[in-house]
């Protein structure tokens, strides 16, 4: 093996070790929304189509069509859905690091810096689509650096719309801005933009045609469930989100280093590539402000920004930095990334994973103790419905289109938790309204409807005091085998003697 190959192997082993170690420290694992992908994937593989409940309406209650299709394909050949989702997240994380490693003269060090970021490790084991989006971002950035033909570049950028809505809101605007600022040599700006638009249309238009045919919607149901506040409110939430995550993920500061490096040799191709990366980071920041961020730990919305920042670092010419700085840069940035482990996000992220595990145990308990055909209403639509196997109604509307089309909005609730529609809950006629505190504490937490947390569970709090539900349902707290408690409202007609 050559010296360069041995060095690459050592760095790869170090990166993998870092990733696993940091994932362990952050308490990484599947989060609740991952089970939504698993449920859709299983239903799709079973021939039920894009349905959360096999007998329910078709709904795009997932954020990534591509990730859902990949999970469904794995299930169809016998791979368990959650194992497939986790493997996809890890594979996308590794592929992103590989693209960064091959992106420029500082690539191996930049890939190591990327893998040392706690957010990367956390989402790499989340069984979610966020790492796949990061891979899409760095793939487009690499294509920009290679001066790919505008039509092919537009098609590649358009394909990211299949990964997540950020493909439409960030990647396509980023590519068009980059072509407008730096058109290919010998090609007029208008022609480059026209070719890119044509290439993008070839893959974006079919997705919107399929979406309209299947769901009669322009955007995914998840978009309507989450982007509900006024623009001013979303900007305020987004500003607070960016401020908080800047301290949680010091690796975001890599973008500034990429800019500093690019200004050292502005005529160099690598420097232009780094500047294109910065355009992507800027558009991603604006988009995050627009949607208002979310409640997840470790900056799910900004994860592609970490990947782009590392890619920009990879593209800085080594001889553009002073020798002492070049030797210290990678270890200094690894330590900077690991410093994120000291933030509040470590506790919050581990708590999210523990919540999903608790809700999964609640679902298993319900499957063992409740009769077939039981119907649930839930705030967390992932692990509990998935483990129970029962039909479920999502009171927040992610997988229940009735909520986003006929419900109301509570401005005081947390982002993504503002939709509610009590009439739709009653129309679904659930046997049980399962509380999200279930499986998490050694005593019941919400014995009175007035105790329910309105910021996170506004839809449940409003439903619990509705006169019809107060008349037809009774509060029940039941101890679980692990010492925690299941809290719920049970329909009186289903109560035992």
Backbone torsions as a table, in degrees:
resi	resn	phi	psi	omega
1	UNK	NA	137.0	179.2
2	UNK	-68.5	163.6	179.5
3	UNK	-62.3	-40.1	179.4
4	UNK	-65.2	-39.8	179.0
5	UNK	-65.7	-40.7	178.4
6	UNK	-63.8	-40.4	179.2
7	UNK	-63.7	-42.1	179.2
8	UNK	-63.4	-38.9	180.0
9	UNK	-65.8	-42.0	179.0
10	UNK	-63.1	-44.0	-179.8
11	UNK	-66.2	-37.7	177.5
12	UNK	-63.1	-43.2	178.2
13	UNK	-63.9	-40.7	178.5
14	UNK	-64.8	-40.4	179.2
15	UNK	-64.5	-42.0	178.8
16	UNK	-64.6	-42.2	178.4
17	UNK	-61.9	-44.1	177.9
18	UNK	-60.5	-44.9	-177.0
19	UNK	-60.0	-48.0	-178.1
20	UNK	-66.7	-42.9	-178.6
21	UNK	-63.9	-45.2	-179.2
22	UNK	-67.7	-37.2	176.8
23	UNK	-60.4	-40.2	178.7
24	UNK	-64.1	-44.3	-177.9
25	UNK	-66.7	-37.1	-179.6
26	UNK	-77.0	-8.3	-176.7
27	UNK	72.7	33.3	-174.7
28	UNK	-65.4	154.0	178.4
29	UNK	167.7	-178.3	-179.8
30	UNK	-61.5	135.5	173.8
31	UNK	-98.3	169.8	-170.3
32	UNK	-60.0	-41.4	-176.7
33	UNK	-63.5	-21.5	179.1
34	UNK	-61.6	-32.7	-179.2
35	UNK	-71.5	-19.9	173.5
36	UNK	-67.4	-45.2	174.4
37	UNK	-57.0	-44.5	-177.6
38	UNK	-62.0	-41.9	-178.4
39	UNK	-67.4	-44.8	176.8
40	UNK	-63.2	-40.9	180.0
41	UNK	-62.0	-41.5	179.5
42	UNK	-67.9	-42.2	178.9
43	UNK	-65.1	-38.5	178.7
44	UNK	-66.5	-44.0	179.6
45	UNK	-65.2	-29.2	-179.9
46	UNK	-82.3	-2.5	177.5
47	UNK	92.5	9.8	179.9
48	UNK	-84.4	-9.7	-177.8
49	UNK	82.2	-164.9	-177.8
50	UNK	-82.2	74.3	-179.0
51	UNK	-129.7	137.4	174.0
52	UNK	-76.3	-44.7	171.1
53	UNK	-104.5	130.7	-176.9
54	UNK	-52.8	-32.6	-179.6
55	UNK	-99.2	4.4	-177.1
56	UNK	-90.4	-175.3	-179.0
57	UNK	-74.4	156.5	170.7
58	UNK	-67.6	137.0	-178.2
59	UNK	-154.2	137.2	174.5
60	UNK	-88.1	73.2	-176.9
61	UNK	-92.2	28.1	179.6
62	UNK	-132.6	153.5	-174.7
63	UNK	-89.1	-12.9	-176.5
64	UNK	-136.0	106.4	174.8
65	UNK	-58.5	-42.0	-177.2
66	UNK	-64.9	-46.3	-179.4
67	UNK	-61.4	-40.7	178.8
68	UNK	-63.5	-43.9	179.3
69	UNK	-64.4	-38.7	179.4
70	UNK	-66.4	-41.6	176.8
71	UNK	-63.0	-44.1	179.2
72	UNK	-61.6	-40.5	178.2
73	UNK	-62.8	-40.4	178.2
74	UNK	-65.5	-41.6	178.7
75	UNK	-62.6	-38.4	-178.3
76	UNK	-62.2	-25.9	179.2
77	UNK	-102.5	12.7	171.7
78	UNK	101.3	5.6	179.2
79	UNK	-87.5	130.4	176.5
80	UNK	-57.1	142.3	-171.6
81	UNK	-59.8	-46.0	-177.2
82	UNK	-70.9	-33.8	174.7
83	UNK	-64.1	-40.7	178.4
84	UNK	-64.4	-44.1	-178.9
85	UNK	-63.4	-42.1	178.8
86	UNK	-65.3	-43.1	179.2
87	UNK	-62.5	-38.4	178.4
88	UNK	-64.8	-43.1	178.5
89	UNK	-61.0	-44.5	-179.2
90	UNK	-68.5	-40.4	179.5
91	UNK	-63.3	-41.0	179.0
92	UNK	-66.1	-37.0	177.1
93	UNK	-63.5	-45.8	178.5
94	UNK	-64.9	-40.4	179.3
95	UNK	-65.5	-37.0	176.9
96	UNK	-62.6	-44.9	177.8
97	UNK	-61.6	-36.7	179.3
98	UNK	-66.3	-42.4	177.5
99	UNK	-61.6	-42.6	179.0
100	UNK	-63.0	-42.3	-177.9
101	UNK	-62.3	-30.2	-176.8
102	UNK	-98.9	7.5	-171.1
103	UNK	-84.1	-17.4	-176.7
104	UNK	-179.0	-175.9	-174.9
105	UNK	-64.1	-23.4	178.4
106	UNK	-104.9	21.7	-170.5
107	UNK	-63.6	-44.9	-177.2
108	UNK	-63.0	-43.8	177.7
109	UNK	-64.8	-40.2	-180.0
110	UNK	-64.8	-37.3	177.8
111	UNK	-64.9	-38.4	177.8
112	UNK	-64.9	-41.7	176.8
113	UNK	-60.8	-41.8	180.0
114	UNK	-61.0	-46.7	-176.8
115	UNK	-70.8	-17.7	178.4
116	UNK	-84.1	-6.1	-178.6
117	UNK	-76.5	125.9	-179.2
118	UNK	-56.7	-35.9	179.8
119	UNK	-62.6	-38.3	-179.9
120	UNK	-64.6	-45.4	179.6
121	UNK	-65.0	-43.3	-177.1
122	UNK	-60.9	-51.3	-177.6
123	UNK	-75.6	-21.3	176.7
124	UNK	-63.9	-28.4	179.6
125	UNK	-105.3	12.4	-172.2
126	UNK	-83.5	-12.6	-173.5
127	UNK	62.8	29.6	-177.8
128	UNK	-115.6	175.1	-175.2
129	UNK	-88.1	-5.0	-176.5
130	UNK	-58.4	-44.0	177.9
131	UNK	-63.4	-32.4	177.8
132	UNK	-65.9	-35.8	176.5
133	UNK	-66.3	-40.6	176.9
134	UNK	-59.7	-41.7	177.4
135	UNK	-62.0	-40.8	177.9
136	UNK	-61.8	-42.0	-179.6
137	UNK	-63.2	-49.1	-177.2
138	UNK	-70.5	-28.9	175.0
139	UNK	-63.3	-42.9	177.7
140	UNK	-67.1	-41.0	178.5
141	UNK	-62.0	-41.2	177.8
142	UNK	-64.4	-38.7	177.9
143	UNK	-64.7	-38.3	176.1
144	UNK	-62.9	-41.2	-179.2
145	UNK	-65.9	-31.7	-179.1
146	UNK	-83.7	2.7	-179.3
147	UNK	56.4	45.2	178.9
148	UNK	-58.7	148.4	179.3
149	UNK	-55.6	137.3	-174.9
150	UNK	-54.2	-37.9	-179.5
151	UNK	-64.9	-45.0	178.3
152	UNK	-66.7	-37.8	178.2
153	UNK	-64.1	-42.5	177.7
154	UNK	-62.6	-40.1	178.3
155	UNK	-64.9	-41.3	179.0
156	UNK	-64.0	-45.0	178.6
157	UNK	-64.3	-39.8	177.9
158	UNK	-63.2	-34.0	179.8
159	UNK	-64.0	-25.7	179.0
160	UNK	-67.1	-16.6	176.1
161	UNK	-65.2	-26.8	176.5
162	UNK	-73.3	-18.9	-178.0
163	UNK	-81.9	-51.4	178.4
164	UNK	-160.4	163.3	178.6
165	UNK	-58.8	-22.6	176.8
166	UNK	-59.7	-21.0	176.0
167	UNK	-59.5	-40.8	178.9
168	UNK	-80.2	-39.5	-173.8
169	UNK	-84.2	-19.4	-176.5
170	UNK	-126.1	-54.8	-169.4
171	UNK	-65.6	-48.5	-179.7
172	UNK	-63.6	-46.9	175.2
173	UNK	-59.1	-37.7	178.1
174	UNK	-62.0	-47.3	-179.1
175	UNK	-64.1	-43.9	179.5
176	UNK	-64.3	-38.2	177.4
177	UNK	-65.3	-41.1	179.6
178	UNK	-64.8	-40.8	178.5
179	UNK	-68.6	-33.8	178.1
180	UNK	-69.0	-37.3	-179.3
181	UNK	-79.4	-38.3	-177.2
182	UNK	-132.7	74.7	178.3
183	UNK	-65.3	154.1	179.5
184	UNK	-57.5	145.5	179.2
185	UNK	-54.9	132.6	177.1
186	UNK	78.8	5.2	-179.0
187	UNK	-120.9	133.6	178.7
188	UNK	-68.3	147.8	-176.5
189	UNK	-58.0	-44.1	-177.9
190	UNK	-63.1	-39.1	179.6
191	UNK	-67.0	-42.4	179.7
192	UNK	-60.7	-44.5	-179.8
193	UNK	-67.2	-36.7	177.9
194	UNK	-65.3	-43.2	178.5
195	UNK	-64.6	-41.8	179.1
196	UNK	-63.9	-39.6	179.0
197	UNK	-63.7	-41.6	179.0
198	UNK	-64.2	-43.3	179.1
199	UNK	-63.2	-41.1	179.7
200	UNK	-65.7	-40.6	-177.9
201	UNK	-60.2	-32.3	-178.0
202	UNK	-61.2	-29.6	-178.2
203	UNK	-110.2	-21.3	-179.6
204	UNK	-82.6	-43.2	-177.7
205	UNK	-59.5	-44.5	177.3
206	UNK	-58.1	-38.6	179.2
207	UNK	-62.7	-44.9	-179.4
208	UNK	-69.0	-32.6	176.5
209	UNK	-66.2	-43.1	177.7
210	UNK	-64.1	-43.9	-179.2
211	UNK	-60.7	-44.5	-178.8
212	UNK	-68.0	-38.5	-179.8
213	UNK	-65.5	-43.8	-175.6
214	UNK	-82.8	-38.7	-169.8
215	UNK	-120.0	-6.9	-176.9
216	UNK	55.5	38.2	-179.6
217	UNK	-130.4	152.4	174.9
218	UNK	-85.6	-39.3	-179.7
219	UNK	-120.7	166.2	179.2
220	UNK	-62.6	153.3	176.3
221	UNK	-58.0	-33.0	-179.8
222	UNK	-63.0	-33.0	177.8
223	UNK	-63.8	-47.5	-178.9
224	UNK	-66.1	-28.9	179.8
225	UNK	-73.6	-29.6	-171.6
226	UNK	-104.4	-39.0	-177.3
227	UNK	-93.4	84.8	-170.1
228	UNK	-122.6	-20.4	-175.0
229	UNK	-83.0	172.2	174.2
230	UNK	-67.0	161.0	-178.5
231	UNK	-59.4	-41.2	-179.8
232	UNK	-61.6	-43.1	178.7
233	UNK	-65.1	-41.6	-180.0
234	UNK	-64.2	-41.2	178.9
235	UNK	-62.7	-37.6	178.8
236	UNK	-66.2	-45.1	176.6
237	UNK	-61.2	-44.1	-177.9
238	UNK	-63.3	-38.9	178.6
239	UNK	-64.4	-42.8	177.9
240	UNK	-64.8	-38.0	179.3
241	UNK	-62.9	-48.5	-179.8
242	UNK	-62.5	-40.2	-179.9
243	UNK	-63.0	-45.6	-178.2
244	UNK	-65.9	-42.2	-174.8
245	UNK	-76.1	-21.1	176.3
246	UNK	-61.4	-30.4	177.9
247	UNK	-88.0	-28.0	-179.1
248	UNK	-74.9	-31.6	-175.8
249	UNK	-126.3	84.3	179.4
250	UNK	-59.7	-21.2	179.8
251	UNK	-61.7	-18.6	176.3
252	UNK	-58.7	-29.9	179.3
253	UNK	-63.7	-10.4	176.1
254	UNK	-60.4	-29.2	178.6
255	UNK	-59.0	-39.8	177.0
256	UNK	-63.5	-36.5	177.5
257	UNK	-67.1	-38.8	177.5
258	UNK	-61.5	-41.4	178.1
259	UNK	-63.6	-44.3	179.7
260	UNK	-60.8	-42.3	179.5
261	UNK	-66.8	-36.5	-177.7
262	UNK	-68.5	-28.0	-179.3
263	UNK	-78.6	-12.6	179.7
264	UNK	-70.1	-37.8	-179.0
265	UNK	-134.3	73.9	-171.9
266	UNK	-63.3	-18.8	-178.9
267	UNK	-88.8	-8.0	-174.5
268	UNK	-79.6	143.6	-179.7
269	UNK	-60.1	-40.0	178.5
270	UNK	-63.0	-34.8	178.5
271	UNK	-67.3	-40.6	176.6
272	UNK	-62.9	-37.9	178.0
273	UNK	-62.7	-41.6	178.7
274	UNK	-63.9	-37.9	178.1
275	UNK	-66.3	-36.7	176.1
276	UNK	-63.0	-39.2	177.4
277	UNK	-60.0	-41.5	-179.1
278	UNK	-65.1	-32.2	174.7
279	UNK	-61.7	-42.6	177.9
280	UNK	-61.9	-42.5	177.9
281	UNK	-61.9	-40.7	-179.1
282	UNK	-64.6	-44.4	-179.6
283	UNK	-65.5	-40.4	177.6
284	UNK	-60.9	-39.5	179.2
285	UNK	-63.9	-44.2	178.9
286	UNK	-62.6	-42.6	-179.8
287	UNK	-62.5	-42.4	179.7
288	UNK	-62.6	-40.0	174.4
289	UNK	-60.6	-42.5	-176.2
290	UNK	-64.0	-43.7	-177.1
291	UNK	-84.1	-15.7	176.4
292	UNK	89.5	10.7	-179.0
293	UNK	69.9	-159.3	175.3
294	UNK	-153.8	-170.6	-175.0
295	UNK	-97.6	-4.3	-175.4
296	UNK	-69.3	150.7	174.3
297	UNK	-74.0	164.0	173.2
298	UNK	56.2	35.5	163.0
299	UNK	48.5	63.9	178.3
300	UNK	-56.2	-40.6	-178.3
301	UNK	-66.0	-29.3	-175.4
302	UNK	-96.1	-0.2	-178.6
303	UNK	-56.6	-42.3	175.6
304	UNK	-61.4	-28.4	177.3
305	UNK	-65.7	-36.3	175.9
306	UNK	-63.6	-43.9	179.2
307	UNK	-63.5	-42.8	179.3
308	UNK	-65.8	-38.2	179.1
309	UNK	-63.4	-43.3	177.5
310	UNK	-64.0	-38.2	177.7
311	UNK	-64.2	-41.5	176.8
312	UNK	-61.7	-39.2	176.2
313	UNK	-61.8	-40.5	-179.8
314	UNK	-62.6	-29.5	-174.0
315	UNK	-89.2	-0.6	176.4
316	UNK	-76.2	132.2	178.0
317	UNK	-65.5	132.4	179.9
318	UNK	-63.6	-35.2	-178.9
319	UNK	-77.9	0.4	174.9
320	UNK	-87.2	-2.8	179.6
321	UNK	-117.2	148.7	177.6
322	UNK	-64.1	141.6	-176.7
323	UNK	-51.1	-45.0	179.5
324	UNK	-61.6	-39.6	179.6
325	UNK	-66.5	-39.6	-178.9
326	UNK	-62.2	-37.0	-178.8
327	UNK	-73.8	-31.3	-175.4
328	UNK	-94.2	-11.3	-169.7
329	UNK	-61.8	-52.6	-176.0
330	UNK	-63.3	-52.4	178.8
331	UNK	-60.2	-35.0	179.4
332	UNK	-65.6	-41.3	-178.4
333	UNK	-74.6	-31.6	173.8
334	UNK	-61.4	-45.9	177.9
335	UNK	-64.1	-37.1	178.1
336	UNK	-62.7	-43.0	177.8
337	UNK	-63.4	-45.2	-179.6
338	UNK	-65.4	-22.2	177.5
339	UNK	-60.6	-22.9	177.1
340	UNK	-61.8	-20.3	178.6
341	UNK	-66.4	-16.0	178.9
342	UNK	-84.7	-6.6	-175.2
343	UNK	-82.8	168.4	177.8
344	UNK	-63.1	-21.2	-177.4
345	UNK	-62.5	-28.1	178.4
346	UNK	-60.9	-48.1	179.3
347	UNK	-66.4	-42.8	-177.4
348	UNK	-64.8	-43.2	-179.4
349	UNK	-64.0	-45.0	178.1
350	UNK	-62.5	-34.7	178.9
351	UNK	-66.3	-38.2	178.6
352	UNK	-62.9	-40.8	179.4
353	UNK	-68.5	-40.8	177.8
354	UNK	-64.9	-36.7	176.7
355	UNK	-61.5	-46.0	180.0
356	UNK	-60.9	-41.2	178.7
357	UNK	-64.8	-39.9	178.5
358	UNK	-65.0	-43.3	-179.8
359	UNK	-66.1	-31.6	175.7
360	UNK	-64.9	-43.5	178.3
361	UNK	-63.1	-36.7	175.6
362	UNK	-60.8	-44.6	179.2
363	UNK	-62.1	-41.6	177.4
364	UNK	-61.6	-41.6	179.6
365	UNK	-63.2	-43.5	179.2
366	UNK	-63.8	-38.9	179.0
367	UNK	-61.8	-35.6	-178.3
368	UNK	-79.3	-29.3	-169.2
369	UNK	-109.2	-18.1	-177.9
370	UNK	-102.1	151.7	-176.9
371	UNK	-71.7	155.6	174.8
372	UNK	-56.0	146.5	-179.7
373	UNK	87.9	0.4	176.0
374	UNK	-61.0	140.9	179.6
375	UNK	-118.1	134.2	-175.6
376	UNK	-111.8	147.8	163.8
377	UNK	-115.9	131.3	-171.9
378	UNK	-137.5	159.8	168.7
379	UNK	-91.9	-40.1	177.6
380	UNK	-100.3	109.5	-169.7
381	UNK	-87.9	8.6	-174.4
382	UNK	-95.2	-86.5	-165.8
383	UNK	-67.3	-42.8	-176.5
384	UNK	-65.3	-51.0	175.6
385	UNK	-60.4	-38.9	-177.8
386	UNK	-63.8	-48.5	-176.9
387	UNK	-70.5	-30.7	-179.5
388	UNK	-76.2	-33.6	-174.7
389	UNK	78.7	2.7	-178.1
390	UNK	-87.0	158.3	172.1
391	UNK	-67.8	144.9	-173.9
392	UNK	-141.5	151.9	175.4
393	UNK	-114.3	126.5	179.7
394	UNK	-91.7	110.3	-176.2
395	UNK	-68.1	-16.8	176.9
396	UNK	-88.1	-14.5	172.9
397	UNK	94.8	-1.0	-178.6
398	UNK	-55.4	-43.8	-177.8
399	UNK	-116.4	10.5	-179.6
400	UNK	-121.9	96.3	-175.1
401	UNK	-62.3	-23.0	178.8
402	UNK	-58.7	-35.4	-176.6
403	UNK	-69.3	-43.7	-175.7
404	UNK	-75.6	-22.4	-177.5
405	UNK	-97.2	-23.2	-177.8
406	UNK	-126.0	-1.4	-175.3
407	UNK	-87.0	-176.6	178.6
408	UNK	-115.1	177.0	-175.9
409	UNK	-126.9	132.7	176.4
410	UNK	-105.0	109.0	-175.9
411	UNK	-64.0	-28.4	-174.9
412	UNK	-80.1	-9.0	-179.6
413	UNK	-79.9	166.7	180.0
414	UNK	-70.5	156.4	176.2
415	UNK	-54.1	134.9	-178.7
416	UNK	82.6	-5.2	-177.8
417	UNK	-123.2	23.9	-172.4
418	UNK	-96.9	-14.9	-179.9
419	UNK	-79.3	144.5	172.3
420	UNK	-156.5	150.1	-178.3
421	UNK	-158.4	84.6	-175.1
422	UNK	-62.9	-36.1	179.9
423	UNK	-61.7	-38.1	178.5
424	UNK	-68.2	-35.8	175.7
425	UNK	-60.4	-46.7	-179.2
426	UNK	-64.8	-36.3	179.2
427	UNK	-66.4	-32.9	177.5
428	UNK	-69.2	-25.7	178.1
429	UNK	55.5	59.9	179.2
430	UNK	-69.5	149.4	172.4
431	UNK	-75.3	-32.7	-176.7
432	UNK	-136.1	137.6	167.1
433	UNK	-105.8	105.7	-172.5
434	UNK	-88.2	129.7	-179.1
435	UNK	-82.6	141.7	-179.0
436	UNK	-73.4	-7.5	173.8
437	UNK	-77.7	-10.2	-176.4
438	UNK	-61.5	140.3	176.3
439	UNK	78.2	6.5	-171.7
440	UNK	-117.8	-20.1	-173.1
441	UNK	-133.6	158.2	-177.3
442	UNK	-90.6	6.3	172.7
443	UNK	-142.7	151.6	174.6
444	UNK	-61.4	140.5	-174.3
445	UNK	-106.6	-29.0	-173.6
446	UNK	-126.6	58.9	-179.3
447	UNK	-66.3	-24.4	176.7
448	UNK	-109.5	143.4	179.6
449	UNK	-58.7	-31.0	-179.9
450	UNK	-69.3	-15.3	179.7
451	UNK	-78.6	-18.3	-171.7
452	UNK	-64.1	133.3	179.6
453	UNK	-67.6	114.8	-175.4
454	UNK	-81.5	-20.3	179.3
455	UNK	-71.9	-42.9	-177.2
456	UNK	-93.7	-28.5	-172.1
457	UNK	-128.3	43.9	-176.7
458	UNK	-58.0	-41.9	-178.4
459	UNK	-61.7	-39.3	178.4
460	UNK	-70.8	-42.2	-179.0
461	UNK	-60.8	-41.3	179.9
462	UNK	-70.0	-41.4	-179.4
463	UNK	-64.6	-39.4	-175.0
464	UNK	-63.6	-26.3	-179.7
465	UNK	-101.4	3.1	176.5
466	UNK	-63.9	135.1	-176.1
467	UNK	-56.5	-40.4	-179.0
468	UNK	-67.2	-43.7	180.0
469	UNK	-69.6	-39.5	177.2
470	UNK	-61.1	-31.3	178.8
471	UNK	-79.1	-39.2	-170.2
472	UNK	-95.0	-12.2	-176.5
473	UNK	-125.1	153.1	180.0
474	UNK	-127.9	139.5	178.4
475	UNK	-68.4	137.5	178.7
476	UNK	-138.6	134.0	173.8
477	UNK	-121.4	129.1	-174.6
478	UNK	-131.4	129.5	177.9
479	UNK	-71.0	140.9	177.1
480	UNK	-100.4	160.1	-176.5
481	UNK	-59.2	-24.9	-178.2
482	UNK	-86.9	6.1	178.2
483	UNK	94.4	-5.5	176.7
484	UNK	-92.6	178.3	-175.5
485	UNK	-121.9	142.1	171.1
486	UNK	-96.8	123.5	177.5
487	UNK	-115.4	137.7	-177.7
488	UNK	-165.7	167.2	167.4
489	UNK	-103.9	125.1	179.9
490	UNK	-107.6	136.4	176.2
491	UNK	-62.4	131.3	-174.8
492	UNK	-58.0	-34.5	-179.0
493	UNK	-66.1	-19.3	-179.1
494	UNK	-98.4	-2.7	-177.4
495	UNK	-72.1	147.5	178.9
496	UNK	-74.6	178.4	-178.6
497	UNK	-68.7	NA	NA
